[in-house]
Amino acid sequence: MLRNIGSTEIIVVALILLFLFGGKKLPELAHGLAESIREFRKSFKGEDKKAEEETE
């Protein structure tokens, strides 16, 4: 699905985001997204460990 995305499309999306949120808000949004991905991965790994312990 993401194999067909080129540099032009990435630039267009970046410009749209810059226009919608402004230069000051984008780093805050990126930080929040990174935090949520980290928390999701932590919880996902924790769920797997709990499932393995229950099956043993």
C-alpha atoms as an extended CHARMM CRD file, in Angstrom:
* protein
*
        56  EXT
         1         1  MET       CA              0.0000000000        0.0000000000        0.0000000000  PROA      1               0.0000000000
         2         2  LEU       CA              2.7400000000        2.4870000000        0.9030000000  PROA      2               0.0000000000
         3         3  ARG       CA              5.0530000000        1.3630000000       -1.8830000000  PROA      3               0.0000000000
         4         4  ASN       CA              3.4990000000        3.7690000000       -4.3890000000  PROA      4               0.0000000000
         5         5  ILE       CA              4.0260000000        6.9070000000       -2.3080000000  PROA      5               0.0000000000
         6         6  GLY       CA              6.6760000000        9.1270000000       -3.8560000000  PROA      6               0.0000000000
         7         7  SER       CA              8.4890000000       12.2100000000       -2.7310000000  PROA      7               0.0000000000
         8         8  THR       CA              5.9290000000       14.4990000000       -4.3780000000  PROA      8               0.0000000000
         9         9  GLU       CA              3.0870000000       13.0140000000       -2.3530000000  PROA      9               0.0000000000
        10        10  ILE       CA              5.0720000000       13.3020000000        0.8810000000  PROA      10              0.0000000000
        11        11  ILE       CA              5.8090000000       16.9630000000        0.1670000000  PROA      11              0.0000000000
        12        12  VAL       CA              2.1490000000       17.6780000000       -0.5780000000  PROA      12              0.0000000000
        13        13  VAL       CA              1.0370000000       16.0190000000        2.6780000000  PROA      13              0.0000000000
        14        14  ALA       CA              3.7100000000       17.9280000000        4.6370000000  PROA      14              0.0000000000
        15        15  LEU       CA              2.5640000000       21.2330000000        3.1400000000  PROA      15              0.0000000000
        16        16  ILE       CA             -1.0720000000       20.4850000000        3.9550000000  PROA      16              0.0000000000
        17        17  LEU       CA             -0.1410000000       19.6420000000        7.5580000000  PROA      17              0.0000000000
        18        18  LEU       CA              1.9280000000       22.7980000000        7.8210000000  PROA      18              0.0000000000
        19        19  PHE       CA             -0.9610000000       24.8520000000        6.4830000000  PROA      19              0.0000000000
        20        20  LEU       CA             -3.5380000000       23.2380000000        8.7990000000  PROA      20              0.0000000000
        21        21  PHE       CA             -1.5910000000       23.1900000000       12.0630000000  PROA      21              0.0000000000
        22        22  GLY       CA              1.1350000000       25.7950000000       11.6720000000  PROA      22              0.0000000000
        23        23  GLY       CA              4.8460000000       25.5570000000       12.3330000000  PROA      23              0.0000000000
        24        24  LYS       CA              4.6200000000       25.7810000000       16.1230000000  PROA      24              0.0000000000
        25        25  LYS       CA              2.0310000000       23.0320000000       16.5440000000  PROA      25              0.0000000000
        26        26  LEU       CA              3.6430000000       20.3600000000       14.3380000000  PROA      26              0.0000000000
        27        27  PRO       CA              6.4530000000       19.3900000000       16.7680000000  PROA      27              0.0000000000
        28        28  GLU       CA              3.9000000000       19.0240000000       19.5530000000  PROA      28              0.0000000000
        29        29  LEU       CA              1.7500000000       16.7780000000       17.3710000000  PROA      29              0.0000000000
        30        30  ALA       CA              4.7590000000       14.6590000000       16.3840000000  PROA      30              0.0000000000
        31        31  HSD       CA              5.7970000000       14.2890000000       20.0280000000  PROA      31              0.0000000000
        32        32  GLY       CA              2.2860000000       13.2300000000       21.0190000000  PROA      32              0.0000000000
        33        33  LEU       CA              2.1390000000       10.7030000000       18.1970000000  PROA      33              0.0000000000
        34        34  ALA       CA              5.4960000000        9.2220000000       19.1910000000  PROA      34              0.0000000000
        35        35  GLU       CA              4.3930000000        8.9440000000       22.8300000000  PROA      35              0.0000000000
        36        36  SER       CA              1.1860000000        7.1590000000       21.8740000000  PROA      36              0.0000000000
        37        37  ILE       CA              3.0600000000        4.7040000000       19.6410000000  PROA      37              0.0000000000
        38        38  ARG       CA              5.4970000000        3.9390000000       22.4860000000  PROA      38              0.0000000000
        39        39  GLU       CA              2.6440000000        3.3490000000       24.9320000000  PROA      39              0.0000000000
        40        40  PHE       CA              0.8530000000        1.1180000000       22.4360000000  PROA      40              0.0000000000
        41        41  ARG       CA              3.9800000000       -0.9890000000       21.9430000000  PROA      41              0.0000000000
        42        42  LYS       CA              4.5320000000       -1.2720000000       25.6980000000  PROA      42              0.0000000000
        43        43  SER       CA              0.9690000000       -2.3840000000       26.3090000000  PROA      43              0.0000000000
        44        44  PHE       CA              1.0760000000       -4.7920000000       23.3900000000  PROA      44              0.0000000000
        45        45  LYS       CA              4.2640000000       -6.4040000000       24.6960000000  PROA      45              0.0000000000
        46        46  GLY       CA              2.7760000000       -6.5910000000       28.1750000000  PROA      46              0.0000000000
        47        47  GLU       CA             -0.3250000000       -8.3390000000       26.8530000000  PROA      47              0.0000000000
        48        48  ASP       CA              1.8220000000      -10.9580000000       25.1160000000  PROA      48              0.0000000000
        49        49  LYS       CA              3.8190000000      -11.6600000000       28.2850000000  PROA      49              0.0000000000
        50        50  LYS       CA              0.6420000000      -12.0570000000       30.3370000000  PROA      50              0.0000000000
        51        51  ALA       CA             -0.8430000000      -14.4560000000       27.7660000000  PROA      51              0.0000000000
        52        52  GLU       CA              2.3220000000      -16.5800000000       27.7990000000  PROA      52              0.0000000000
        53        53  GLU       CA              2.2940000000      -16.7730000000       31.6050000000  PROA      53              0.0000000000
        54        54  GLU       CA             -1.3430000000      -17.8550000000       31.6580000000  PROA      54              0.0000000000
        55        55  THR       CA             -0.7900000000      -20.6960000000       29.1780000000  PROA      55              0.0000000000
        56        56  GLU       CA              2.1080000000      -22.1790000000       31.1870000000  PROA      56              0.0000000000
